[in-house]
Amino acid sequence: MGKVTGLIFTDAAHTCPACGKVYKSREALEKHLRDKHAKTPAGEK
C-alpha cells in the first residue's frame, strides 16, 4: 500500500470531478458517479 497522507492514499487517487471525493479504485469512482451524479430525465429516478 502507498504512503498515507491524512485519509488520502497517495498511490490511489481517483478523484470525483463533480465533488472532489477520492476513491482507491476506478470502479469505486465509477459507481459513485452513477449513484450520486447521474443525470436522469425528468420524472425518472
C-alpha positions as a Markdown table, in Angstrom:
| # | Residue | x | y | z |
|---|---|---|---|---|
| 1 | Met | 0.0 | 0.0 | 0.0 |
| 2 | Gly | 1.2 | 3.5 | -0.7 |
| 3 | Lys | 2.0 | 6.3 | 1.7 |
| 4 | Val | -1.0 | 7.6 | 3.6 |
| 5 | Thr | -1.3 | 11.4 | 3.9 |
| 6 | Gly | -4.2 | 12.1 | 6.2 |
| 7 | Leu | -7.0 | 9.9 | 4.8 |
| 8 | Ile | -5.9 | 10.0 | 1.2 |
| 9 | Phe | -3.7 | 7.3 | -0.3 |
| 10 | Thr | -1.1 | 8.9 | -2.5 |
| 11 | Asp | -0.8 | 6.0 | -4.9 |
| 12 | Ala | -4.5 | 5.6 | -5.4 |
| 13 | Ala | -6.0 | 8.9 | -6.4 |
| 14 | His | -9.3 | 8.6 | -8.3 |
| 15 | Thr | -11.0 | 11.9 | -7.6 |
| 16 | Cys | -14.6 | 12.7 | -8.5 |
| 17 | Pro | -14.6 | 15.7 | -10.8 |
| 18 | Ala | -18.0 | 16.8 | -9.6 |
| 19 | Cys | -17.5 | 16.8 | -5.8 |
| 20 | Gly | -13.8 | 16.1 | -5.1 |
| 21 | Lys | -14.2 | 12.8 | -3.2 |
| 22 | Val | -11.3 | 10.5 | -3.5 |
| 23 | Tyr | -11.6 | 6.7 | -4.1 |
| 24 | Lys | -9.0 | 3.9 | -4.1 |
| 25 | Ser | -10.2 | 2.3 | -7.3 |
| 26 | Arg | -11.6 | 3.5 | -10.6 |
| 27 | Glu | -14.5 | 1.1 | -10.2 |
| 28 | Ala | -15.5 | 2.7 | -6.9 |
| 29 | Leu | -15.3 | 6.2 | -8.5 |
| 30 | Glu | -17.5 | 5.0 | -11.4 |
| 31 | Lys | -20.1 | 3.6 | -9.0 |
| 32 | His | -20.1 | 6.8 | -7.1 |
| 33 | Leu | -20.6 | 8.8 | -10.3 |
| 34 | Arg | -23.5 | 6.6 | -11.4 |
| 35 | Asp | -25.2 | 6.7 | -7.9 |
| 36 | Lys | -24.6 | 10.3 | -6.9 |
| 37 | His | -24.1 | 12.4 | -10.1 |
| 38 | Ala | -26.0 | 10.6 | -12.9 |
| 39 | Lys | -28.4 | 12.8 | -14.7 |
| 40 | Thr | -31.9 | 11.3 | -15.3 |
| 41 | Pro | -34.7 | 12.6 | -17.4 |
| 42 | Ala | -37.4 | 14.5 | -15.6 |
| 43 | Gly | -39.9 | 12.2 | -13.8 |
| 44 | Glu | -37.5 | 9.2 | -13.6 |
| 45 | Lys | -35.4 | 8.0 | -10.6 |
